[in-house]
């Protein structure tokens, strides 16, 4: 499989703290990659650098051969790299449906259908259907249709999480970075949610990187694991190999809560 | 001079109050655009005053007094200045946006006070406006101004209404709620705010030009911060529920103002203050929420 995302020699320091030190990772198209590591190991910094929120002090990030290191988050999003958030970032005063429509509106506007005289029934690029159908379809995939008229800020935690991920789907991501998609979700629900999210995402044909603390979830869903420790990647292998690695066991697995299913 | 000759449908004073309400309503309509995105401009009088002086300068230096040209030029000058200032202001949110806009309006006030050529603190008078080259008879001036004002306001309201329903217009509450998410969905919040700021500036400029020609006199107080305060008062009074609300709000504000001034010229501000207080307590989403509440119940 060709490499879709290639990070080379990423370094990032915050004062005395090294959040990334010589991070190298080449992600293959259509793969599902799990990012593991204790808090502060550099997982979210890695995501933040790829999505343009943080600029690396050194190193480059290439997406389909194109250097995206210096682009702004919105430019990177437009290229097809989207992210969800550990703490859901929603439009709290709007309903679930309106949240979706704002996102679809942005996609339409970026494709030149946002202007004053543009038609309301323009097809959403990437989806090939009108806005309302796209919203309907995505909400259905994430089992959110029943919540459509609820305000985003009064939703239960797990539903907020799902909506946060569903919002990334409107832009038709080619690469999707999920920051702890199952945090705040009860242990029993984790597998079901992860299953649903990955099915929805893979059906749209996206490459997935997800941050996860639950090793059971990682070994079940990831095809490949990147283990972070102290700003470095200490293991990059298939889950069964990476999770058995002595260094990973000492620094990551041993310290992470393992859910016993 | 003030012959209160009643025309077929309204007394002169009522037409004047309505015209001024439309002028203020246009400014409040611009504030509505910004308020929806969570921004309060404490300096909208900057553009109101610019529009007024642009209209005044047309008559004073170019002998142009057509009301539509005045409003067009007033709006264009204000929009141009808003476009330039927008590069700075669109970077700020919350209290910084508010106070920076206030500071800019006070700079204009300071400049006008020092400019002898424009009448310094006294300002100058503006000749009654013409309509497509025709000068209406004195008793018909207010009538023609009001009709022109209503027509322009209707067009502006329709344009804003349409804009609010475009994807970029619908972005306003999203910017208010979560700007990070807006950026991560591929839109530029700063650009959207810039567009709204220019639109708000243009509307204020048109309102200023209209007020100038309706009152027949302009002075630097049009840029003073208390003028901006009046506009915010109207915008809050009206609420952001509809593009019609600012005009209704401005008319009610004008009526309270006139009434309070007539009853007690020395304490009219107090009456206004009490009105605003009652409003914030009982109708925190503005007068328009009465209509929406009624619509929901019926």
Interface residues (C-beta under 8 A of the other chain):
Chain A: X51 X72 X73 X74 X77 X78 X82 X83 X89 X90 X91 X92 X93 X94 X98 X101 X102 X103 X104 X105 X106 X107 X108 X109 X110 X113 X114 X115 X116 X118 X167 X170 X171
Chain B: X162 X163 X166 X167 X168 X170 X171 X173 X174 X176 X177 X178 X180 X181 X182 X183 X184 X185 X186 X187 X188
